[in-house]
Amino acid sequence: MPQLDPQVWILAIGRLLSEVGTGFTLFYAPIFFVNQVGLSATAVGFALGSASISGVVGRILGGSFSDSQYWGRRKTLLLSAAISAIASLVLASANNFLILVIGNLLVGLGQGLYWPANESVVADLTAPAQRHEAYAVTRLADNLGLGMGVVLGGALISTTGAYRSLFIIDAISFVIFFGVVYFVIKETYKPALNDSASAKSSWQIALSDRRLLIYVLVNIIFTTYVSQLQSTLPLYLKNFVSLGASGAEFTEGTISLIFGWNLAISILTQLPVVRGLRRFTHPQALSFSALMWAIGFTLVWVTGVATNHQLWWAVLAVSVFAIAIVSYTPSASALITELAPKSQLGVYFSISSLCWAAGYFIGPPLGGFALDQTPVFADNFWLWLALSVSLLILMLYYLEQVLSCQD
């Protein structure tokens, strides 16, 4: 394991605990609100995507708060945890479209505040040479917590069918994360004397950075892909894919095991993949991730059209998706630390995090629309995603040329 500041490890442990609760709800919310509450897949996709609206506000505030000498990273993390806990309680009581949207708006706000502050704390506590592995450790904690949550959530649903209790457990996990940050994490941002003057133009400087703008387009596509894995794929497996000639459907327990396997592969390969990609430039590492996404989407298509062995095709697909994600997130975060001036790190991470809001605004409604169409349309949707990777690789090649010209 890498030698990192103890606060990085403590923050990762706190994040692991909160992600256990998130894992309880993330993969089962679409199934619950479509099959139990009775909302359409399009409506649920729109509600999940609405988190991106408030997520934009949260990410803008999160970046500005993180770089503020009066607010800082720690208070931003505390505010994020408090809002996220409230959001989970709202979702626990949701029985119609309006309350579902309100809950997701709060989810987006909490997530938006979290990411710029968390990424900035890790950058503050690590040297540039350590950051790939430091971000890999935080993602490892995320994946381990999600994996535990997905498996335990699937077991709870299979035995009790108590979907709403998952949201309550999620709220408790965010309260625990609040306590970890409050009692253990110190403020890491120490602004220089001239930082307050430059902060007024931080957003203008960032938005005029051509390298960052190219990265933004790339990152939106990546996050749209991630959203398909988390919001569309579980419902696709549940409602569109049968197991062999028997015609039996994927149960919630089977889906939980599939995604638990995905997260287990992410956990096992996170550090080895990051270390293997260190010899390459950031765009090259991201291009490798893009190829993995293309292969994974193609395997999902095979899962839907195959006449047998659907379970094993699905397992193979999520295994490839695991490699795609672990090769994407640390490289993307490390690239931001190189692009951003230190006094504007929070703003740059805020813009990077806004890509997630954009991707999750596009992804769930897009996937929900595809699943509301014919089975053939839903199957071919995954092939279209695979073909879109060619555009992503061209954009990454252009980004590498721009970065090399400015070195």
C-alpha positions in Angstrom: 0.0 0.0 0.0 1.2 3.6 -0.7 2.7 5.7 2.0 0.2 8.6 2.4 -0.7 11.2 5.0 -2.8 9.6 7.7 -5.7 12.0 7.1 -6.0 10.6 3.5 -6.5 7.2 5.0 -9.0 8.5 7.6 -11.0 10.3 5.0 -11.0 7.2 2.9 -12.3 5.1 5.8 -15.1 7.6 6.5 -16.0 7.6 2.8 -16.0 3.8 2.8 -18.6 3.8 5.6 -20.9 6.3 3.8 -20.5 4.4 0.5 -21.9 1.2 2.3 -25.2 3.1 2.6 -25.0 4.4 -0.9 -24.4 0.9 -2.2 -27.6 -0.1 -0.4 -29.6 2.3 -2.6 -27.7 3.0 -5.8 -28.5 0.0 -7.8 -32.0 -0.8 -6.4 -33.6 2.7 -6.5 -34.6 2.4 -10.2 -36.0 -1.1 -9.7 -37.9 0.0 -6.6 -39.5 3.1 -8.1 -40.4 1.4 -11.4 -41.6 -2.0 -10.1 -42.8 -1.2 -6.6 -44.0 2.4 -6.6 -45.2 2.1 -10.2 -43.5 5.0 -12.0 -42.4 4.7 -15.6 -38.8 4.1 -16.4 -38.7 7.5 -18.2 -40.1 9.2 -15.1 -37.6 7.5 -12.8 -34.8 8.3 -15.2 -35.8 12.0 -15.2 -36.0 12.1 -11.4 -32.6 10.5 -11.1 -31.2 12.9 -13.7 -32.8 15.9 -11.8 -30.0 15.4 -9.2 -27.7 17.0 -11.8 -29.7 20.3 -11.7 -28.9 20.8 -8.0 -25.6 19.1 -8.5 -24.5 22.0 -10.7 -25.3 24.5 -7.9 -23.6 22.3 -5.4 -20.5 21.9 -7.4 -20.2 25.6 -8.1 -20.6 26.4 -4.4 -18.4 23.5 -3.4 -15.5 24.8 -5.6 -15.9 28.3 -4.3 -16.3 27.3 -0.7 -13.3 25.0 -0.9 -11.0 27.8 -2.1 -12.5 30.3 0.4 -10.3 31.4 3.4 -13.5 31.8 5.4 -15.1 28.5 4.6 -12.5 25.9 3.4 -12.5 22.2 2.6 -13.6 20.8 6.0 -16.8 22.8 6.4 -17.8 22.1 2.9 -17.5 18.3 3.6 -19.6 18.7 6.7 -22.3 20.5 4.9 -22.3 17.9 2.1 -22.7 15.0 4.6 -25.6 16.8 6.4 -27.5 17.5 3.2 -26.9 13.9 1.9 -28.4 12.4 5.1 -31.5 14.5 4.8 -31.8 13.5 1.1 -31.8 9.8 2.0 -34.6 10.3 4.5 -36.7 12.2 1.9 -36.2 9.3 -0.5 -37.2 6.8 2.2 -40.6 8.5 2.3 -41.0 9.0 -1.5 -44.3 7.5 -2.8 -44.8 9.8 -5.9 -42.9 11.5 -8.6 -42.7 14.9 -6.9 -41.1 13.6 -3.6 -38.7 11.5 -5.7 -37.6 14.6 -7.5 -37.1 16.6 -4.3 -35.1 13.8 -2.8 -32.9 13.6 -5.8 -32.4 17.4 -5.9 -31.0 17.1 -2.4 -28.9 14.2 -3.4 -27.4 16.2 -6.2 -26.7 19.2 -3.9 -24.9 17.0 -1.3 -22.8 15.2 -3.9 -22.0 18.5 -5.6 -20.6 20.0 -2.4 -18.6 16.9 -1.7 -16.5 16.2 -4.7 -14.5 19.5 -5.1 -13.7 19.6 -1.4 -12.7 15.9 -1.2 -10.5 16.0 -4.3 -8.9 19.2 -3.0 -8.1 17.7 0.4 -6.3 14.8 -1.2 -4.3 17.1 -3.4 -3.4 19.3 -0.4 -2.1 16.3 1.5 0.0 14.7 -1.2 3.0 15.4 -3.4 2.4 15.3 -7.2 4.2 11.9 -7.5 1.8 10.4 -5.0 -1.5 11.7 -6.4 -2.3 8.8 -8.8 -2.1 6.4 -5.9 -3.8 8.7 -3.4 -6.8 9.1 -5.7 -6.7 5.3 -6.3 -6.9 4.8 -2.5 -10.0 7.0 -2.2 -11.6 5.2 -5.1 -10.7 1.9 -3.5 -12.6 3.0 -0.4 -15.5 4.0 -2.5 -15.6 0.7 -4.3 -15.2 -1.4 -1.2 -18.0 0.4 0.5 -20.2 0.2 -2.6 -19.5 -3.5 -2.9 -20.4 -4.2 0.7 -23.6 -2.1 0.3 -24.7 -3.7 -2.9 -24.3 -7.3 -1.6 -25.8 -6.5 1.8 -28.6 -4.6 0.1 -29.4 -7.4 -2.3 -29.5 -9.9 0.6 -31.8 -7.6 2.6 -34.2 -7.2 -0.3 -34.2 -10.9 -1.1 -35.1 -11.8 2.4 -37.4 -9.0 3.5 -38.4 -6.9 0.4 -37.9 -3.8 2.6 -36.7 -1.4 0.0 -37.4 1.7 2.0 -35.1 0.6 4.9 -32.2 0.9 2.5 -32.6 4.7 2.3 -32.7 4.9 6.1 -29.5 3.0 6.4 -28.0 5.3 3.8 -28.9 8.3 5.9 -27.2 6.7 9.0 -24.0 6.1 7.0 -23.8 9.8 6.1 -24.2 10.8 9.7 -21.2 8.5 10.5 -19.2 10.2 7.7 -20.2 13.6 9.2 -18.8 12.5 12.6 -15.5 11.3 11.0 -14.9 14.6 9.3 -16.0 16.7 12.3 -13.8 14.9 14.9 -10.8 13.8 12.8 -10.2 15.8 9.6 -8.4 19.2 9.9 -8.6 22.1 7.5 -6.0 21.6 4.8 -6.3 24.8 2.8 -3.9 27.5 3.8 -4.4 30.4 1.4 -1.6 32.7 0.5 -1.9 36.5 1.2 -2.7 37.2 -2.5 -5.2 34.4 -2.9 -8.3 36.5 -2.0 -7.6 38.8 -4.9 -7.1 36.1 -7.5 -10.2 34.2 -6.3 -12.4 36.8 -7.8 -11.3 35.8 -11.3 -10.8 32.1 -10.6 -13.8 31.0 -12.7 -12.8 33.3 -15.6 -9.3 31.9 -15.6 -10.5 28.3 -15.5 -13.1 28.8 -18.2 -10.5 30.4 -20.5 -8.1 27.4 -20.1 -8.4 25.6 -23.5 -6.9 22.4 -22.0 -9.6 22.3 -19.3 -12.4 22.9 -21.8 -11.3 20.0 -23.9 -11.1 17.8 -20.8 -14.6 18.9 -19.9 -16.1 17.5 -23.1 -14.2 14.3 -22.6 -15.2 13.9 -19.0 -18.9 14.5 -19.7 -18.8 11.5 -22.1 -17.1 9.3 -19.5 -19.6 10.2 -16.8 -22.5 9.5 -19.1 -21.0 6.0 -19.6 -20.7 5.6 -15.8 -24.3 6.6 -15.3 -25.5 3.9 -17.7 -23.7 1.3 -15.6 -25.3 2.5 -12.4 -28.8 3.5 -13.4 -29.7 1.8 -16.7 -27.9 -1.6 -16.7 -29.6 -3.0 -13.5 -33.1 -2.3 -14.9 -32.1 -3.6 -18.3 -31.0 -6.9 -16.8 -34.1 -7.1 -14.7 -36.7 -6.3 -17.4 -35.1 -7.3 -20.7 -32.7 -10.2 -20.2 -33.8 -13.8 -19.4 -31.6 -16.6 -18.2 -31.3 -19.3 -20.9 -34.1 -21.3 -22.5 -36.1 -21.4 -19.2 -37.0 -17.7 -19.6 -36.3 -17.0 -15.9 -35.5 -13.4 -15.2 -32.6 -11.9 -13.3 -33.6 -11.5 -9.7 -32.6 -8.6 -7.4 -30.3 -11.1 -5.6 -28.6 -12.1 -8.9 -28.2 -8.5 -9.9 -26.7 -7.7 -6.6 -24.1 -10.5 -7.0 -23.2 -9.3 -10.5 -22.6 -5.8 -9.4 -20.9 -7.0 -6.2 -18.5 -8.9 -8.5 -18.0 -5.7 -10.5 -17.0 -3.8 -7.4 -14.8 -6.7 -6.2 -12.8 -6.6 -9.5 -12.5 -2.8 -9.0 -11.1 -3.3 -5.5 -8.6 -5.9 -6.6 -7.4 -4.1 -9.7 -7.5 -0.4 -8.6 -3.9 0.0 -7.4 -2.3 -2.5 -9.9 -4.0 -0.8 -12.9 -3.1 2.7 -11.7 0.6 1.7 -11.3 0.6 0.0 -14.7 -0.7 3.2 -16.3 1.7 5.6 -14.6 4.2 5.2 -17.5 1.6 6.7 -19.9 0.3 10.2 -20.3 -3.1 11.1 -18.9 -4.8 11.1 -22.3 -3.3 7.7 -23.1 -4.5 6.3 -19.8 -8.0 7.7 -20.5 -7.9 6.2 -24.0 -7.3 2.8 -22.5 -10.3 3.3 -20.3 -12.4 4.3 -23.4 -11.5 1.1 -25.1 -12.6 -0.9 -22.0 -15.9 0.9 -22.1 -16.4 0.0 -25.8 -15.7 -3.7 -25.0 -18.0 -3.6 -22.0 -21.0 -2.1 -23.9 -20.5 -4.6 -26.6 -20.6 -7.4 -24.1 -23.9 -6.1 -22.6 -25.4 -6.2 -26.1 -24.2 -9.8 -26.4 -25.9 -10.5 -23.0 -29.2 -9.2 -24.3 -29.2 -11.0 -27.7 -27.5 -14.3 -26.7 -29.7 -17.4 -26.4 -27.8 -18.9 -23.5 -25.0 -18.2 -20.9 -26.5 -14.7 -20.4 -25.4 -14.7 -16.7 -21.7 -15.3 -17.7 -21.9 -12.7 -20.5 -23.2 -10.2 -17.9 -20.4 -11.1 -15.4 -17.8 -10.6 -18.2 -19.3 -7.3 -19.1 -19.2 -5.9 -15.6 -15.7 -7.2 -15.1 -14.5 -5.1 -18.1 -16.5 -2.1 -16.8 -14.5 -2.4 -13.5 -11.2 -2.0 -15.4 -12.7 0.9 -17.4 -13.6 2.8 -14.2 -10.4 2.2 -12.2 -8.3 3.4 -15.2 -10.5 6.5 -15.6 -11.1 8.1 -12.3 -7.5 8.5 -10.8 -6.1 9.7 -14.1 -8.8 12.3 -14.5 -8.3 13.6 -11.0 -4.5 13.7 -11.3 -4.8 15.6 -14.6 -6.8 18.3 -12.9 -4.1 18.8 -10.2 -1.6 19.5 -13.0 -3.8 21.9 -14.9 -4.9 24.0 -11.9 -3.1 26.8 -10.1 -3.0 25.9 -6.4 -5.2 28.8 -5.3 -7.8 27.7 -7.8 -7.7 24.0 -7.2 -11.2 23.9 -5.8 -12.7 25.7 -8.8 -10.9 23.4 -11.3 -12.2 20.4 -9.4 -15.6 22.0 -9.3 -15.6 22.2 -13.1 -14.4 18.7 -13.3 -17.2 17.6 -10.9 -19.8 19.5 -13.0 -19.0 17.1 -15.8 -20.5 14.4 -13.5 -23.6 16.5 -13.1 -23.8 16.9 -16.9 -23.2 13.2 -17.5 -25.8 12.1 -14.9 -28.3 14.6 -16.4 -27.8 13.1 -19.8 -27.3 9.4 -18.9 -30.4 8.3 -16.8 -33.0 10.0 -19.0 -31.3 8.7 -22.1 -31.2 5.1 -20.7 -34.7 5.4 -19.4 -35.9 6.4 -22.8 -34.1 3.5 -24.5 -35.7 1.0 -22.0 -39.2 2.4 -22.7 -38.8 1.4 -26.3 -39.0 -2.0 -28.0 -36.6 -4.8 -26.8 -34.7 -4.6 -30.0 -34.2 -0.8 -29.5 -33.0 -1.4 -25.9 -30.6 -4.1 -27.0 -29.1 -2.0 -29.8 -28.7 1.0 -27.4 -25.6 -0.7 -26.0 -24.0 -1.0 -29.4 -24.6 2.7 -30.1 -22.8 3.5 -26.9 -19.9 1.3 -27.9 -19.6 3.1 -31.3 -19.6 6.5 -29.6 -16.2 5.6 -28.0 -14.5 6.3 -31.4 -15.4 10.0 -31.0 -14.1 10.0 -27.4 -10.7 8.5 -28.5 -10.3 11.2 -31.2 -11.0 13.9 -28.6 -8.4 12.4 -26.3 -5.8 12.3 -29.1 -6.5 16.0 -29.7 -6.1 16.8 -26.0 -2.7 15.0 -25.9 -1.6 17.1 -28.8 -2.6 20.3 -27.0 -0.9 19.3 -23.8 2.3 18.4 -25.6 2.4 21.7 -27.5 2.1 23.6 -24.2 4.8 21.7 -22.3 
